[in-house]
């Protein structure tokens, strides 16, 4: 039986926050934006349509739940949600809180400005903020 493994590029570029019923919640290591990624814990999946109908519905619920919570937390002007997969084939969905004052507004975030990695203290603060936001449905990873 295959076990889920996070794509090495996603693992290198993100910090694990925790697990929803279907997906891992990751924080993109780019402090330019509140940028999160949901990765369904299903092996060998590259496209949304490859998920079962139940998993498709669960993923849509998780995306909507995360987007709604993050919009409020970060006072976002717009929530960007995207599943591209051109460089990382493993199915993953970006959920990015955008503000008119962010570094790339109103353009897409990809390749617009240099990545600005979080420092360790800021990652801890971000995780603490998220713990107050996601009080149910998310099983937090051990720190």
C-alpha positions in Angstrom: 0.0 0.0 0.0 1.3 3.4 -1.0 1.7 6.0 1.7 1.4 9.7 1.2 4.6 11.7 0.7 4.8 15.4 0.3 6.6 16.5 -2.9 10.3 17.4 -2.0 9.9 20.9 -3.5 6.8 21.6 -1.4 8.6 20.3 1.7 11.6 22.6 1.0 9.4 25.7 0.4 6.9 25.4 3.2 6.3 24.8 6.9 3.8 22.2 8.0 1.0 23.7 10.1 -1.3 20.6 10.4 -3.8 18.3 8.9 -7.4 18.7 8.0 -9.5 15.6 7.3 -8.1 15.4 3.7 -5.3 17.8 3.3 -2.1 19.0 4.9 -2.0 22.8 5.6 1.3 24.3 4.8 2.7 27.8 5.2 4.7 29.0 2.2 8.0 30.4 3.4 7.5 33.8 1.8 6.7 36.6 4.2 5.6 38.9 1.3 2.1 37.4 1.6 0.0 35.3 3.9 0.4 32.3 1.6 -0.9 28.8 2.4 -1.0 25.6 0.5 -3.4 22.7 0.9 -2.1 19.3 -0.2 -4.6 16.3 -0.3 -2.9 13.3 1.4 -3.7 11.1 -1.5 -0.9 9.3 -3.4 -0.3 9.8 -7.2 -2.8 12.6 -7.6 -2.0 15.5 -9.9 -5.4 16.9 -10.9 -8.6 17.7 -9.1 -10.7 15.3 -11.2 -8.5 12.4 -10.1 -9.9 12.7 -6.6 -13.0 10.7 -5.6 -16.2 12.8 -5.6 -16.2 12.7 -1.8 -12.6 14.0 -1.7 -13.4 16.7 -4.2 -16.1 17.9 -2.0 -13.9 17.7 1.1 -11.1 19.6 -0.6 -13.5 22.4 -1.7 -14.8 22.6 1.9 -11.2 22.9 3.2 -10.3 25.5 0.6 -13.4 27.6 1.5 -12.9 27.2 5.2 -9.2 28.3 5.1 -9.9 31.2 2.7 -12.8 32.6 4.8 -10.8 32.4 8.0 -7.6 33.9 6.5 -9.5 36.7 4.8 -10.7 37.9 8.2 -7.4 37.3 10.0 -5.3 39.2 7.4 -7.9 41.8 6.4 -7.4 40.7 2.8 -8.8 42.6 -0.1 -9.0 39.4 -2.2 -8.4 35.7 -1.6 -6.4 34.1 -4.4 -7.0 30.4 -4.8 -5.1 28.4 -7.5 -4.1 24.9 -8.4 -1.4 25.2 -11.1 1.0 22.3 -10.8 3.3 23.3 -13.7 6.4 23.0 -11.6 5.2 20.7 -8.8 3.0 18.0 -10.2 1.5 16.8 -6.9 -1.9 18.2 -6.4 -1.8 21.3 -4.2 -3.9 24.4 -3.9 -2.6 27.8 -3.1 -4.7 30.0 -0.8 -3.2 33.5 -0.6 -4.5 36.5 1.3 -3.9 39.5 -1.0 -4.0 43.2 0.0 -3.7 46.3 -2.1 -0.5 47.1 -0.2 1.2 43.8 -0.9 4.4 43.6 -2.9 2.8 42.3 -6.2 -0.7 43.8 -6.1 -2.6 43.6 -8.4 -0.5 41.1 -10.3 -0.1 37.4 -9.5 2.4 36.6 -6.8 4.5 34.2 -8.9 7.9 35.7 -9.9 6.9 39.2 -9.1 9.2 40.0 -6.2 12.0 38.0 -4.6 10.9 35.5 -1.9 11.3 36.9 1.6 11.8 33.9 4.0 10.2 34.0 7.5 12.5 34.1 10.5 11.9 31.4 13.1 10.2 33.8 15.6 7.7 35.0 12.9 6.8 31.4 12.0 6.1 30.7 15.7 4.0 33.9 15.9 2.1 32.8 12.7 1.4 29.4 14.1 0.1 30.9 17.3 -2.2 33.2 15.3 -3.5 30.2 13.4 -4.2 28.3 16.6 -6.6 31.0 17.6 -8.2 30.9 14.2 -8.5 27.2 13.5 -9.8 25.9 16.7 -11.7 22.9 15.2 -11.1 20.7 12.1 -7.3 21.2 12.1 -4.9 18.8 13.9 -1.8 20.8 14.5 1.6 19.3 13.7 4.0 18.9 16.7 6.4 21.8 16.9 
